Amino acid sequence: QVQLVESGGGLVQPGGSLRLSCAASGSIASIYTMGWYRQAPGKQRELVATITRAGSTNYADSVKGRFTISRDNAKNTVHLQMNSLKPEDTAVYYCTAKALGATTFGSWGQGTQVTVSS
């Protein structure tokens, strides 16, 4: 079992920045890919960004050039630096993880609220 705990959400004005962090514990040796999803009110959960243990990254088109995902394998943490935030980035952001070869993400954090509003 993998436990994921997010931190760093909050309220920010349009154009501002936030940095989300996620700490993993438990069966961390099994984790290969970590990432962030988000879910806005009335919408489906969507991929934001992922990063593998080797450092390969993937981003949703809507956040490319504004968000940066990074990972510290020694500390079992993953971060999401969010710049140039827009009101449409408002959502609950979830940290997630999966093992090498897994087709779906099986571990999820409790979520952290990000609100972009003036």
C-alpha positions as CSV (number, residue, x, y, z in Angstrom):
1,Q,0.0,0.0,0.0
2,V,1.1,3.5,-0.8
3,Q,0.0,6.6,1.1
4,L,0.1,10.0,-0.5
5,V,-0.3,13.3,1.3
6,E,-0.6,16.6,-0.6
7,S,0.1,20.1,0.6
8,G,0.4,23.6,-0.8
9,G,-3.0,24.4,-2.1
10,G,-4.8,27.7,-1.5
11,L,-6.2,30.9,-3.0
12,V,-4.2,32.9,-5.5
13,Q,-5.0,35.7,-7.9
14,P,-4.9,35.2,-11.7
15,G,-1.3,35.3,-12.9
16,G,0.0,34.1,-9.6
17,S,1.9,31.0,-8.6
18,L,1.5,28.0,-6.3
19,R,3.6,25.0,-5.5
20,L,2.0,21.7,-4.6
21,S,3.9,19.0,-2.9
22,C,3.1,15.3,-2.3
23,A,4.9,13.0,0.1
24,A,4.7,9.2,-0.5
25,S,5.0,6.6,2.2
26,G,4.4,2.9,2.6
27,S,5.4,0.6,-0.3
28,I,7.4,3.3,-2.0
29,A,9.7,0.9,-3.8
30,S,6.8,-0.1,-6.0
31,I,6.2,3.4,-7.3
32,Y,7.4,4.2,-10.8
33,T,5.2,7.0,-12.1
34,M,3.8,9.8,-10.0
35,G,1.6,12.6,-11.1
36,W,-1.2,15.1,-10.5
37,Y,-4.8,15.0,-11.6
38,R,-7.4,17.7,-11.0
39,Q,-11.1,17.8,-10.8
40,A,-13.2,21.0,-11.1
41,P,-16.8,21.2,-9.9
42,G,-19.1,19.4,-12.3
43,K,-16.2,18.1,-14.4
44,Q,-14.4,14.8,-14.7
45,R,-11.0,14.3,-13.1
46,E,-8.3,15.1,-15.7
47,L,-4.6,14.5,-16.0
48,V,-2.4,17.5,-15.3
49,A,1.2,16.0,-15.4
50,T,3.1,12.9,-14.7
51,I,6.7,12.0,-14.1
52,T,8.5,8.7,-14.1
53,R,11.3,7.5,-11.8
54,A,13.7,8.1,-14.7
55,G,12.4,11.7,-15.0
56,S,10.3,11.5,-18.1
57,T,7.4,14.0,-18.0
58,N,4.1,14.4,-19.6
59,Y,1.7,17.4,-19.4
60,A,-1.8,18.2,-20.4
61,D,-1.9,20.7,-23.2
62,S,-3.7,23.2,-21.0
63,V,-0.8,23.5,-18.6
64,K,2.2,23.2,-20.9
65,G,4.6,26.1,-20.4
66,R,3.0,27.1,-17.2
67,F,3.3,24.1,-14.9
68,T,6.4,22.1,-14.0
69,I,6.4,18.7,-12.4
70,S,9.5,17.5,-10.5
71,R,10.4,14.6,-8.3
72,D,12.9,13.8,-5.6
73,N,13.3,10.0,-5.5
74,A,15.4,10.1,-2.4
75,K,12.7,11.9,-0.4
76,N,9.8,10.2,-2.1
77,T,8.2,13.5,-3.0
78,V,6.7,15.0,-6.1
79,H,6.0,18.7,-6.7
80,L,3.9,20.7,-9.1
81,Q,5.1,24.3,-9.7
82,M,2.1,26.2,-11.1
83,N,2.8,29.6,-12.7
84,S,0.6,32.1,-14.6
85,L,-2.5,30.6,-13.0
86,K,-5.8,31.1,-14.6
87,P,-9.4,30.9,-13.1
88,E,-9.9,27.7,-15.1
89,D,-7.1,26.1,-13.1
90,T,-9.4,26.1,-10.1
91,A,-9.9,22.5,-9.0
92,V,-9.1,20.0,-6.4
93,Y,-5.6,18.6,-7.2
94,Y,-4.8,15.0,-6.5
95,C,-1.5,13.3,-6.2
96,T,-1.3,9.8,-7.7
97,A,1.1,7.0,-8.2
98,K,1.4,3.7,-10.0
99,A,3.9,0.9,-10.4
100,L,6.0,0.1,-13.4
101,G,3.7,-1.7,-16.0
102,A,0.5,-0.7,-14.3
103,T,-2.1,0.6,-16.7
104,T,-4.0,2.7,-14.2
105,F,-3.1,4.8,-11.2
106,G,-3.9,2.9,-8.1
107,S,-2.9,5.2,-5.2
108,W,-4.4,8.6,-4.6
109,G,-4.0,11.4,-2.1
110,Q,-6.9,13.1,-0.4
111,G,-6.7,16.2,-2.6
112,T,-5.8,19.8,-2.1
113,Q,-7.9,22.8,-3.2
114,V,-6.5,25.3,-5.6
115,T,-8.6,28.4,-6.2
116,V,-7.6,31.1,-8.7
117,S,-9.7,34.2,-8.2
118,S,-9.4,37.9,-7.9
